Amino acid sequence: MPSSFIASLTHNAAALVAALSQTQTNGGCLLGTHNAPNPPPFLTNNPIANGYPWGTLSASNTNPYTNSPNTGVVRSYDFTIERGTIAPDGFERSVILINGQFPGPTIEANWGDTIQVTTHNNIANPAEGTALHWHGFLQQGSEWEDGVPAVSQCPIPPGGSFTYSFKASLYGSSWYHSHYSAQYAGGLWGPLIVHGPQHVPYDVDLGPIALSDWYHEDYFTVLAGIMGTDPRLFRPASDNNLINGKMNFDCSSVDNGTCTNNAGLSTFKFTSGKRIRLRLINSSAAAIQKFSIDNHTMTVIANDFVPIEPYNTTVVTLAVGQRTDVIVTANGKPTDAVWMRSTIASGECTYPANQPYAVATVYYENANNSASPRSIAHADTTNACQNDDLSETVPFYSIAAGSPATTIDISISFGFNATGHFLWYMNNSTYRGNYNDPLFLLAAAGKLSYPYDPEWNIYNVGSNSSIRLYVENTTPASHPMHLHGHNMFILAEGTGTWDGSTIINGNNPQRRDVQIVQGNGYAVFQWNSDNPGVWPFHCHIAWHISGGMQVSIMERPDDIRRLPVTSTSYQLCSDWDAYTKSAIVDQIDSGV
């Protein structure tokens, strides 16, 4: 049942008059405003073949894992990361910004382009290292660009810079975020769009719709509680829920800090009769989001970077890191106004939220923009902590999973270490990284075993051509499990334990890079070992991976040593080593 605060907000036109400017709430970011540009079908400032940058390749005739275009175009961005004070929901706090923006700048490229991002770390008071991960990108033959400190790179030291360069070999909607500790929970993330073929037609691309829980304490303070010994702090409640970095907050509920009521909501425009694409992204620290638009049905067309056979729904479930592209037909009257909603799931399987409801306004072309929508929310009949049934989510391009060459079994649990600190375990081992010795760079140097540090949690699968990973979750919490360097086949999932034989759509199973493993449940993953590297597999809840819920899969170690690692990657480690000789790095968690 919605809170009295939300009931008042959605029936009070005065609450729609923003008391703060866009600069005060989100810095230079325009997402969630009518000034935000609509993304084009593709970027046109590059060579066009057959009308499209990707030529005749399509979602139906192309296996993107073996055949992607090479446009020869480099999309260059320059990011400066530093602290700034903003009030996304009216509560003023220090946030880590990119180019003065929260959310960070939207990166756009065409399928087959190279994306280049020069990143300057100006985080100060206190200083922190950083690294940016390009979520869902395969990084085929380029793991040193993946952006995971202690695994694929050393952190960028304070005052330092590093240029990432990687190919957009898949297309669709994604995001980038810091992978340094739980830093992205402090605001360090942004949307990312790779334009590619349309397999379902639409008229307007509304762009990124980012859904994120929000904490009024800085991420390090929240993390210190989670990584401590006081059980009251192990499951922190978020303070609010944001759509494209915006939401109102009931300032009467706080007695410290600067807070302004009616800070301002995100707002969107629909045109009657148009088919509108929305790129949903769950950029939360911990929340499972339930997204809907009153009076409208959504057609799901992609999950993560995978186009799927379209199906209809009124509620989309997204766990942390997941993306879902939908098309909404604007079937209302030109004078209509409705609510867009995202609600944080509740229950033992997820984290608590003090204010779980996010809303944004949707106005049709002739609607009264000063009036409050009067629409009613859809009933949510979905499971609180489960993705849509695997029988519904069928990839548009068919690929069979086949029989695995090797199998790994992993059991998820939690417990306390010898000093009473709460940690997460995979096969009874908790991960802790070493920023000065990234696993991939060690492997590239021929160091393929790590007996002196078992907390690095390495699984060496050798030259096996495919890997099946069975994950059994012995905890009541759900876990959105993410694999770097691959899209996984999702062969089965459920509660209890797997029967060892049931596979859903074995000839064309769902593929994606994040999948919820239900509380006290299981999931069966599989992928082809076609990308030499040391690839993290972890829960994407920031607080869980900080608590050690990560392993790394070493694929084709003999080939890792032949990869052309750039000299700038080794220089970055030299820079970090020099920084840590004089500075103490306060690594209170796993590091990633």
C-alpha positions as CSV (number, residue, x, y, z in Angstrom):
1,M,0.0,0.0,0.0
2,P,1.5,3.4,-1.0
3,S,2.5,5.7,1.8
4,S,0.6,8.8,2.8
5,F,3.5,10.8,1.3
6,I,3.1,9.2,-2.1
7,A,-0.6,9.4,-2.0
8,S,-0.3,13.2,-1.2
9,L,2.3,13.7,-3.9
10,T,0.3,12.0,-6.7
11,H,-2.9,14.0,-5.8
12,N,-1.3,17.4,-5.3
13,A,-0.5,19.6,-8.2
14,A,1.6,21.9,-6.1
15,A,4.0,19.0,-5.5
16,L,4.8,19.1,-9.3
17,V,6.2,22.6,-9.2
18,A,9.9,22.0,-8.7
19,A,11.3,24.0,-5.8
20,L,14.9,23.4,-6.9
21,S,16.6,24.0,-10.3
22,Q,17.9,21.2,-12.4
23,T,21.4,22.3,-11.6
24,Q,20.7,22.1,-7.8
25,T,19.2,18.5,-8.1
26,N,21.4,17.0,-10.9
27,G,24.2,19.4,-11.9
28,G,24.5,19.5,-15.6
29,C,22.5,16.4,-16.3
30,L,19.3,16.9,-18.5
31,L,17.8,13.4,-18.1
32,G,14.2,13.5,-16.9
33,T,13.6,16.9,-18.4
34,H,12.0,18.0,-21.6
35,N,15.4,19.4,-22.6
36,A,16.9,15.9,-22.8
37,P,17.5,15.1,-26.4
38,N,15.8,11.9,-27.9
39,P,18.4,9.5,-29.1
40,P,18.4,9.0,-32.9
41,P,18.1,5.6,-34.6
42,F,21.8,5.8,-35.2
43,L,24.6,8.3,-35.1
44,T,25.1,9.7,-38.6
45,N,28.6,11.2,-38.6
46,N,30.3,8.0,-39.9
47,P,30.3,6.1,-43.1
48,I,27.0,4.7,-44.1
49,A,26.7,1.4,-46.0
50,N,23.3,0.4,-47.3
51,G,21.7,3.1,-45.2
52,Y,23.0,1.9,-41.8
53,P,26.5,2.0,-40.2
54,W,26.3,-1.8,-39.7
55,G,25.3,-2.4,-43.4
56,T,23.1,-5.4,-43.9
57,L,23.6,-7.1,-40.6
58,S,20.4,-7.5,-38.6
59,A,19.1,-9.0,-35.4
60,S,17.7,-12.0,-37.4
61,N,20.7,-12.8,-39.6
62,T,23.7,-12.2,-37.4
63,N,25.3,-14.0,-34.4
64,P,26.8,-10.9,-32.6
65,Y,29.3,-13.1,-30.7
66,T,31.0,-14.2,-33.9
67,N,30.2,-11.5,-36.4
68,S,30.0,-7.8,-35.6
69,P,30.8,-4.8,-37.8
70,N,33.9,-2.7,-37.7
71,T,33.0,0.8,-38.6
72,G,36.4,2.3,-38.0
73,V,34.8,5.1,-36.1
74,V,36.1,6.2,-32.6
75,R,33.6,7.9,-30.2
76,S,35.7,9.9,-27.8
77,Y,34.6,11.2,-24.4
78,D,36.5,13.0,-21.6
79,F,35.4,12.4,-18.0
80,T,36.4,14.4,-15.0
81,I,35.4,12.6,-11.7
82,E,35.1,14.7,-8.6
83,R,32.9,15.4,-5.6
84,G,30.1,17.9,-5.7
85,T,27.0,18.8,-3.6
86,I,23.6,18.3,-5.1
87,A,20.1,17.4,-3.9
88,P,18.5,14.8,-6.3
89,D,15.5,14.4,-4.0
90,G,15.8,17.7,-2.1
91,F,18.2,16.3,0.5
92,E,21.5,18.0,0.0
93,R,24.6,15.7,0.1
94,S,28.0,15.2,-1.3
95,V,27.9,13.0,-4.5
96,I,30.6,11.8,-6.8
97,L,29.9,13.4,-10.2
98,I,31.2,13.0,-13.7
99,N,31.7,16.3,-15.5
100,G,29.5,17.8,-12.8
101,Q,26.5,15.6,-13.6
102,F,24.4,13.0,-11.8
103,P,23.6,10.7,-13.5
104,G,26.8,10.9,-15.5
105,P,26.9,11.8,-19.3
106,T,25.1,9.4,-21.7
107,I,27.6,7.6,-23.9
108,E,26.3,6.9,-27.4
109,A,27.9,4.8,-30.2
110,N,26.9,2.7,-33.2
111,W,27.3,-1.0,-33.3
112,G,30.9,-1.7,-34.4
113,D,32.3,1.7,-33.2
114,T,35.2,2.0,-30.8
115,I,34.4,3.9,-27.6
116,Q,37.2,5.8,-26.0
117,V,36.9,7.4,-22.6
118,T,39.7,9.4,-21.0
119,T,39.0,9.4,-17.3
120,H,40.5,11.9,-14.8
121,N,40.3,11.1,-11.1
122,N,39.9,14.3,-9.2
123,I,38.2,12.8,-6.2
124,A,39.4,14.6,-3.1
125,N,38.6,15.3,0.5
126,P,39.0,12.4,1.0
127,A,41.0,11.1,-2.0
128,E,40.0,7.8,-3.5
129,G,41.1,5.6,-6.4
130,T,38.6,4.8,-9.1
131,A,38.0,2.6,-12.1
132,L,35.1,2.5,-14.6
133,H,33.4,-0.7,-15.8
134,W,31.5,-0.8,-19.1
135,H,28.7,-3.1,-18.1
136,G,27.9,-5.9,-20.5
137,F,30.7,-5.2,-23.0
138,L,32.4,-8.4,-24.0
139,Q,35.9,-6.9,-24.1
140,Q,36.9,-9.7,-26.5
141,G,40.7,-9.8,-26.5
142,S,40.9,-6.6,-24.3
143,E,40.1,-7.5,-20.7
144,W,42.5,-4.8,-19.5
145,E,39.8,-2.3,-20.6
146,D,37.0,-3.9,-18.4
147,G,37.5,-1.6,-15.5
148,V,37.7,-3.9,-12.5
149,P,40.4,-2.9,-10.0
150,A,42.3,-5.9,-8.6
151,V,41.1,-8.0,-11.5
152,S,41.7,-6.3,-14.9
153,Q,43.5,-3.2,-13.9
154,C,45.1,-1.2,-11.0
155,P,42.9,1.7,-9.8
156,I,43.4,5.2,-11.3
157,P,45.1,7.0,-8.5
158,P,43.9,10.4,-7.2
159,G,45.2,13.1,-9.6
160,G,45.8,10.4,-12.3
161,S,44.2,9.7,-15.7
162,F,43.6,6.7,-17.8
163,T,42.1,6.2,-21.3
164,Y,39.8,3.3,-21.9
165,S,39.3,2.1,-25.5
166,F,37.0,-0.8,-26.4
167,K,34.7,-2.0,-29.2
168,A,30.9,-1.9,-29.1
169,S,30.5,-5.5,-30.3
170,L,27.0,-5.8,-29.0
171,Y,24.1,-3.3,-29.2
172,G,21.3,-2.1,-27.1
173,S,21.0,-0.4,-23.7
174,S,23.5,-0.5,-20.8
175,W,25.4,1.7,-18.3
176,Y,28.8,2.3,-17.0
177,H,29.8,2.5,-13.3
178,S,32.6,2.6,-10.9
179,H,33.8,-0.9,-9.9
180,Y,36.0,0.5,-7.1
181,S,34.6,-0.7,-3.8
182,A,30.9,0.4,-3.6
183,Q,31.7,3.8,-5.1
184,Y,29.0,3.8,-7.7
185,A,26.4,3.9,-4.9
186,G,27.8,7.4,-4.3
187,G,26.6,8.5,-7.7
188,L,29.4,7.4,-10.0
189,W,27.5,5.9,-12.9
190,G,25.8,6.9,-16.2
191,P,23.8,5.4,-19.1
192,L,25.2,4.0,-22.3
193,I,23.5,3.4,-25.6
194,V,24.8,1.4,-28.6
195,H,22.6,1.9,-31.6
196,G,21.9,-1.2,-33.7
197,P,19.3,-2.9,-35.9
198,Q,15.6,-2.7,-35.0
199,H,13.8,-6.0,-34.9
200,V,10.6,-4.4,-33.6
201,P,9.6,-1.0,-35.2
202,Y,9.1,2.1,-33.1
203,D,8.7,5.9,-33.8
204,V,10.4,7.7,-30.9
205,D,13.4,6.7,-28.6
206,L,12.7,8.3,-25.2
207,G,16.3,7.3,-24.1
208,P,17.5,6.0,-20.8
209,I,15.1,5.5,-17.9
210,A,17.5,4.8,-14.9
211,L,16.0,3.5,-11.7
212,S,18.0,3.8,-8.6
213,D,17.7,3.5,-4.8
214,W,19.2,6.4,-3.0
215,Y,20.9,6.8,0.4
216,H,21.3,10.1,2.2
217,E,24.5,9.0,3.9
218,D,27.6,8.8,1.7
219,Y,28.4,5.3,0.4
220,F,31.5,4.8,2.6
221,T,29.5,5.4,5.8
222,V,26.9,2.9,4.7
223,L,29.6,0.4,3.7
224,A,31.4,0.8,7.0
225,G,28.3,-0.2,8.8
226,I,27.7,-3.2,6.6
227,M,31.3,-4.3,7.0
228,G,31.3,-3.9,10.7
229,T,30.1,-6.0,13.6
230,D,26.8,-4.4,14.5
231,P,24.0,-6.6,13.1
232,R,21.6,-3.6,13.0
233,L,23.7,-2.1,10.2
234,F,24.0,-5.2,8.0
235,R,20.9,-4.5,5.9
236,P,20.7,-0.7,5.5
237,A,17.5,0.8,4.3
238,S,17.6,3.1,1.3
239,D,16.1,6.6,1.9
240,N,14.4,7.1,-1.5
241,N,13.9,5.8,-5.0
242,L,14.8,7.8,-8.1
243,I,13.8,7.9,-11.8
244,N,16.6,9.4,-13.8
245,G,18.1,10.8,-10.6
246,K,15.0,12.7,-9.5
247,M,12.3,12.3,-6.9
248,N,10.6,14.3,-4.1
249,F,11.2,13.6,-0.4
250,D,9.3,14.2,2.7
251,C,11.7,16.6,4.5
252,S,9.6,16.4,7.7
253,S,11.1,13.0,8.3
254,V,14.6,14.3,8.7
255,D,15.9,16.4,11.6
256,N,19.4,17.2,10.3
257,G,20.9,18.4,7.0
258,T,19.5,20.7,4.4
259,C,16.3,19.4,2.8
260,T,13.8,21.1,0.4
261,N,10.4,19.6,-0.2
262,N,9.1,19.2,-3.8
263,A,12.6,19.2,-5.3
264,G,11.3,18.1,-8.7
265,L,10.2,14.9,-10.6
266,S,11.3,13.5,-13.9
267,T,8.9,14.3,-16.6
268,F,8.3,12.8,-20.1
269,K,6.3,13.6,-23.2
270,F,4.1,11.1,-25.2
271,T,2.5,11.8,-28.5
272,S,-0.8,10.0,-29.3
273,G,-0.4,7.1,-31.6
274,K,3.4,6.9,-31.5
275,R,5.3,3.8,-30.6
276,I,7.9,4.8,-28.0
277,R,11.1,3.0,-26.9
278,L,12.2,3.2,-23.3
279,R,15.6,1.9,-22.2
280,L,15.1,0.8,-18.6
281,I,18.3,0.5,-16.5
282,N,18.5,-0.6,-12.8
283,S,21.4,1.4,-11.5
284,S,20.6,0.8,-7.8
285,A,23.0,-0.3,-5.1
286,A,20.7,-3.0,-3.9
287,A,17.1,-2.6,-5.0
288,I,15.0,-4.8,-7.2
289,Q,12.8,-2.4,-9.2
290,K,9.2,-3.0,-10.5
291,F,8.6,-0.6,-13.4
292,S,5.2,0.4,-14.9
293,I,3.2,3.1,-16.6
294,D,-0.4,3.6,-15.6
295,N,-2.9,2.7,-18.3
296,H,-0.3,1.4,-20.6
297,T,1.0,-2.1,-21.7
298,M,4.7,-2.5,-22.4
299,T,6.2,-4.7,-25.1
300,V,9.5,-6.2,-24.0
301,I,12.0,-6.3,-26.9
302,A,15.4,-6.8,-25.2
303,N,17.0,-7.9,-22.0
304,D,20.5,-6.7,-21.3
305,F,22.3,-6.7,-24.7
306,V,20.0,-9.4,-26.2
307,P,17.1,-8.7,-28.5
308,I,14.2,-11.1,-27.7
309,E,10.9,-12.2,-29.2
310,P,8.5,-9.4,-28.1
311,Y,6.0,-10.1,-25.4
312,N,3.6,-7.9,-23.4
313,T,3.5,-7.0,-19.7
314,T,2.3,-4.3,-17.4
315,V,5.2,-4.6,-14.9
316,V,8.9,-5.1,-15.7
317,T,11.2,-6.5,-13.0
318,L,14.8,-5.4,-13.0
319,A,17.5,-6.4,-10.6
320,V,20.7,-4.4,-10.1
321,G,22.6,-4.2,-13.3
322,Q,19.8,-5.5,-15.5
323,R,18.4,-3.6,-18.5
324,T,15.1,-4.1,-20.3
325,D,14.1,-2.3,-23.5
326,V,10.3,-1.9,-24.0
327,I,8.1,-0.3,-26.6
328,V,4.9,1.5,-25.3
329,T,2.2,2.5,-27.7
330,A,0.9,5.9,-26.7
331,N,-2.8,4.9,-26.9
332,G,-4.1,7.7,-24.7
333,K,-5.9,10.9,-25.7
334,P,-3.9,14.0,-26.6
335,T,-5.0,15.6,-23.3
336,D,-4.0,12.6,-21.1
337,A,-1.5,12.6,-18.2
338,V,-0.4,9.5,-16.4
339,W,2.1,8.4,-13.8
340,M,5.3,6.4,-14.6
341,R,6.3,4.4,-11.5
342,S,9.1,2.3,-10.1
343,T,8.7,0.5,-6.8
344,I,11.4,-1.2,-4.8
345,A,10.4,-4.8,-4.2
346,S,9.9,-5.8,-0.5
347,G,10.4,-8.9,1.6
348,E,13.2,-10.9,3.1
349,C,14.6,-11.6,-0.4
350,T,15.7,-8.0,-0.8
351,Y,16.8,-4.9,1.1
352,P,14.4,-2.6,3.0
353,A,13.5,0.8,1.7
354,N,12.2,3.7,3.8
355,Q,10.5,5.3,0.8
356,P,10.3,2.6,-2.0
357,Y,8.1,4.5,-4.5
358,A,9.4,6.5,-7.4
359,V,7.1,8.4,-9.7
360,A,7.5,10.6,-12.8
361,T,5.0,12.4,-14.9
362,V,4.0,11.5,-18.5
363,Y,2.1,14.2,-20.4
364,Y,0.5,13.8,-23.8
365,E,1.0,16.5,-26.3
366,N,-2.1,18.6,-25.3
367,A,-2.1,17.8,-21.6
368,N,-2.2,20.4,-18.8
369,N,1.4,20.2,-17.6
370,S,0.5,21.9,-14.3
371,A,-2.1,19.4,-13.4
372,S,-1.4,16.3,-11.4
373,P,-2.1,13.0,-13.2
374,R,-5.1,11.0,-11.8
375,S,-4.2,7.6,-13.1
376,I,-4.2,4.4,-11.0
377,A,-1.2,2.0,-10.8
378,H,-1.4,-1.5,-12.3
379,A,-1.8,-4.4,-9.9
380,D,1.6,-6.1,-9.5
381,T,1.2,-9.9,-9.6
382,T,4.9,-10.6,-10.2
383,N,7.2,-12.5,-7.8
384,A,9.0,-9.9,-5.6
385,C,12.5,-11.3,-6.3
386,Q,12.3,-13.2,-9.6
387,N,12.8,-12.3,-13.2
388,D,10.1,-13.1,-15.8
389,D,9.7,-16.8,-16.6
390,L,12.4,-18.2,-18.8
391,S,9.8,-19.6,-21.1
392,E,8.8,-16.0,-22.0
393,T,12.2,-14.5,-22.6
394,V,13.3,-16.1,-25.9
395,P,16.2,-14.5,-27.8
396,F,15.4,-13.3,-31.3
397,Y,18.5,-14.9,-32.8
398,S,18.5,-18.5,-31.9
399,I,21.6,-20.1,-30.4
400,A,21.6,-23.6,-28.8
401,A,23.5,-24.1,-25.5
402,G,24.8,-27.6,-26.2
403,S,26.4,-29.9,-23.7
404,P,29.1,-28.4,-21.4
405,A,32.7,-29.4,-21.5
406,T,33.1,-28.8,-17.8
407,T,30.8,-27.9,-14.8
408,I,31.4,-25.9,-11.7
409,D,29.1,-26.0,-8.7
410,I,29.0,-23.0,-6.4
411,S,27.1,-22.6,-3.1
412,I,26.3,-19.1,-1.8
413,S,26.2,-18.6,2.0
414,F,26.9,-15.9,4.6
415,G,28.6,-15.9,8.0
416,F,31.0,-14.2,10.3
417,N,34.8,-14.2,10.2
418,A,37.1,-14.7,13.2
419,T,36.7,-11.0,14.2
420,G,32.9,-11.0,14.0
421,H,32.5,-9.2,10.7
422,F,29.7,-10.2,8.4
423,L,30.8,-11.6,5.0
424,W,29.4,-13.4,2.0
425,Y,30.9,-16.7,0.8
426,M,31.0,-18.7,-2.4
427,N,32.0,-22.3,-1.7
428,N,32.9,-21.2,1.8
429,S,35.4,-18.6,0.5
430,T,35.1,-14.9,0.6
431,Y,36.8,-12.7,-2.0
432,R,39.2,-9.9,-1.2
433,G,41.2,-8.3,-4.0
434,N,44.7,-6.8,-4.1
435,Y,44.7,-3.4,-6.0
436,N,48.4,-3.7,-6.6
437,D,48.3,-7.1,-8.2
438,P,45.4,-7.4,-10.8
439,L,44.6,-11.1,-11.5
440,F,44.4,-10.6,-15.3
441,L,47.8,-8.9,-15.5
442,L,49.4,-11.6,-13.4
443,A,48.0,-14.2,-15.7
444,A,49.2,-12.3,-18.7
445,A,52.7,-12.4,-17.2
446,G,52.4,-16.2,-16.9
447,K,51.5,-16.4,-13.2
448,L,48.6,-18.8,-13.4
449,S,48.2,-20.1,-9.9
450,Y,47.7,-18.1,-6.7
451,P,48.2,-20.5,-3.8
452,Y,49.5,-17.7,-1.6
453,D,46.2,-15.9,-1.6
454,P,43.2,-18.2,-1.6
455,E,40.8,-15.2,-1.1
456,W,41.2,-14.4,-4.8
457,N,38.8,-17.2,-5.5
458,I,40.1,-18.3,-8.9
459,Y,38.5,-21.2,-10.9
460,N,40.8,-22.2,-13.8
461,V,38.8,-24.0,-16.5
462,G,41.8,-24.4,-18.7
463,S,41.1,-25.0,-22.4
464,N,37.5,-26.3,-22.0
465,S,35.3,-25.1,-24.8
466,S,32.2,-24.4,-22.6
467,I,31.4,-24.0,-18.9
468,R,28.2,-24.8,-17.0
469,L,27.9,-23.1,-13.7
470,Y,25.4,-24.4,-11.1
471,V,24.7,-21.9,-8.4
472,E,22.8,-22.9,-5.2
473,N,21.7,-20.1,-3.0
474,T,21.4,-21.3,0.6
475,T,20.4,-17.8,1.9
476,P,16.9,-16.1,1.9
477,A,18.3,-13.2,0.0
478,S,18.1,-13.1,-3.8
479,H,21.3,-12.4,-5.8
480,P,21.5,-10.8,-9.3
481,M,24.5,-12.7,-10.6
482,H,26.7,-11.0,-13.2
483,L,29.3,-12.5,-15.4
484,H,31.9,-10.2,-17.1
485,G,33.1,-10.9,-20.7
486,H,30.1,-13.0,-21.7
487,N,26.4,-13.3,-22.1
488,M,25.3,-16.4,-20.2
489,F,22.8,-19.0,-21.3
490,I,20.2,-19.1,-18.5
491,L,19.2,-22.8,-18.6
492,A,17.1,-23.1,-15.5
493,E,16.2,-21.3,-12.3
494,G,13.8,-21.7,-9.4
495,T,13.5,-22.3,-5.7
496,G,14.9,-25.3,-3.9
497,T,17.5,-27.3,-5.8
498,W,17.9,-28.2,-9.4
499,D,16.8,-31.7,-10.5
500,G,19.9,-32.0,-12.6
501,S,18.1,-32.3,-15.9
502,T,15.4,-29.7,-16.5
503,I,16.5,-27.1,-19.0
504,I,14.2,-24.3,-20.4
505,N,14.4,-23.8,-24.2
506,G,17.6,-25.7,-24.5
507,N,17.7,-25.0,-28.3
508,N,17.5,-21.2,-27.7
509,P,17.7,-20.4,-24.0
510,Q,17.6,-16.8,-22.6
511,R,20.9,-15.1,-22.8
512,R,21.9,-12.1,-20.6
513,D,24.7,-10.9,-18.4
514,V,22.7,-10.5,-15.1
515,Q,20.2,-13.0,-13.8
516,I,18.4,-13.2,-10.4
517,V,19.1,-16.3,-8.3
518,Q,16.1,-16.5,-6.0
519,G,16.4,-16.8,-2.2
520,N,16.8,-20.4,-1.2
521,G,16.9,-21.2,-4.9
522,Y,19.2,-22.0,-7.8
523,A,20.2,-21.1,-11.3
524,V,22.0,-22.9,-14.1
525,F,24.3,-20.8,-16.3
526,Q,26.4,-21.8,-19.3
527,W,28.7,-20.0,-21.8
528,N,31.2,-20.7,-24.4
529,S,34.8,-20.3,-23.5
530,D,35.6,-18.0,-26.4
531,N,37.2,-15.0,-24.6
532,P,40.5,-15.6,-22.9
533,G,40.7,-13.8,-19.5
534,V,40.1,-13.8,-15.8
535,W,36.4,-12.9,-15.7
536,P,34.6,-11.9,-12.5
537,F,31.3,-13.6,-11.6
538,H,29.6,-11.8,-8.7
539,C,26.5,-10.6,-7.1
540,H,25.7,-7.1,-8.4
541,I,24.2,-5.9,-5.1
542,A,26.9,-3.4,-4.1
543,W,26.8,-4.4,-0.5
544,H,27.1,-8.1,-1.3
545,I,30.1,-7.9,-3.6
546,S,31.8,-5.6,-1.1
547,G,31.2,-8.4,1.4
548,G,33.1,-10.8,-0.8
549,M,30.5,-12.5,-3.1
550,Q,32.8,-12.9,-6.1
551,V,34.8,-15.5,-7.9
552,S,36.8,-15.2,-11.1
553,I,36.8,-17.7,-14.0
554,M,40.1,-18.1,-15.7
555,E,39.5,-19.1,-19.4
556,R,42.1,-20.4,-21.8
557,P,45.1,-19.4,-19.7
558,D,47.6,-20.3,-22.5
559,D,45.9,-17.7,-24.7
560,I,45.9,-15.0,-22.0
561,R,49.7,-14.8,-22.2
562,R,49.5,-14.0,-25.9
563,L,47.1,-11.0,-25.5
564,P,48.5,-7.6,-26.5
565,V,48.1,-5.8,-23.2
566,T,48.7,-2.1,-23.6
567,S,51.7,-0.4,-22.0
568,T,49.3,2.1,-20.5
569,S,47.8,-0.6,-18.4
570,Y,51.2,-1.5,-16.9
571,Q,52.0,2.2,-16.5
572,L,48.7,2.7,-14.5
573,C,49.9,0.0,-12.1
574,S,53.2,1.8,-11.7
575,D,51.3,5.0,-11.0
576,W,49.1,3.3,-8.4
577,D,52.1,1.6,-6.8
578,A,53.8,5.0,-6.5
579,Y,50.7,6.5,-4.9
580,T,50.3,3.7,-2.4
581,K,53.9,4.0,-1.2
582,S,53.0,7.3,0.5
583,A,49.2,7.0,0.9
584,I,47.2,4.6,3.0
585,V,44.3,3.1,1.0
586,D,41.4,2.5,3.3
587,Q,40.1,-0.8,1.8
588,I,37.5,-1.9,4.2
589,D,35.8,-4.3,1.8
590,S,36.5,-6.7,-1.0
591,G,37.8,-3.8,-3.1
592,V,35.3,-4.2,-6.0
